[in-house]
């Protein structure tokens, strides 16, 4: 395993943009993660409901993108 000293780390040049930093700090990561988990759960529930109906032919859909 290579070893990196703290002096080596201080030599790295890191790009910094104040505008990007402000935008990033304005994002509420925790809320985004919670919203994504809720959406994922809703989509999973919808999939679990619709998939059996699609598989046994009780439900069909029309794909209009090919018309």
C-alpha atoms as one frame of an Amber mdcrd trajectory, in Angstrom:
protein
   0.000   0.000   0.000   1.409   3.392  -0.910   1.678   5.878   1.924   0.754
   9.532   1.470   2.152  12.029   3.897   0.343  15.144   5.012   2.988  17.215
   3.201   2.153  15.377  -0.031  -1.521  16.184   0.446  -0.768  19.883   0.921
   0.952  19.967  -2.480  -2.168  18.930  -4.398  -3.723  21.752  -6.392  -7.475
  21.810  -5.892  -9.662  23.897  -8.196 -12.065  26.149  -6.339 -14.977  28.187
  -7.602 -16.911  30.318  -5.124 -20.153  30.130  -7.136 -20.038  26.334  -7.328
 -19.276  26.106  -3.606 -22.285  28.306  -2.761 -24.590  26.223  -4.958 -23.322
  22.997  -3.424 -23.773  24.325   0.094 -27.360  25.259  -0.816 -28.254  21.624
  -1.493 -29.849  19.832   1.423 -28.406  16.370   0.900 -30.331  14.700   3.726
 -33.680  15.902   2.377 -32.743  14.825  -1.161 -31.827  11.330   0.066 -35.062
  11.031   2.050 -37.132  12.173  -0.953 -35.333   9.690  -3.218 -35.932   6.823
  -0.784 -39.646   7.683  -0.606 -39.855   7.857  -4.397 -38.019   4.554  -4.735
 -40.433   2.918  -2.286 -43.434   4.273  -4.198 -42.037   3.009  -7.503 -41.325
  -0.413  -6.020 -44.859  -0.620  -4.695 -46.284   0.368  -8.067 -44.079  -2.204
  -9.807 -45.186  -4.922  -7.389 -48.821  -4.044  -8.076 -48.587  -3.753 -11.869
 -46.154  -6.508 -12.789 -48.481  -9.437 -12.023 -51.282  -7.715 -13.924 -49.020
  -7.213 -16.948 -47.714 -10.775 -16.820 -51.166 -12.384 -16.856 -52.572  -9.986
 -19.475 -55.080  -8.178 -17.263 -53.377  -4.875 -18.095 -51.717  -3.691 -21.303
 -50.145  -0.444 -22.356 -49.809   1.395 -25.611 -46.347   2.646 -26.507 -46.916
   5.791 -28.561 -43.218   6.496 -29.095 -43.121   4.171 -32.126 -46.073   5.679
 -33.972
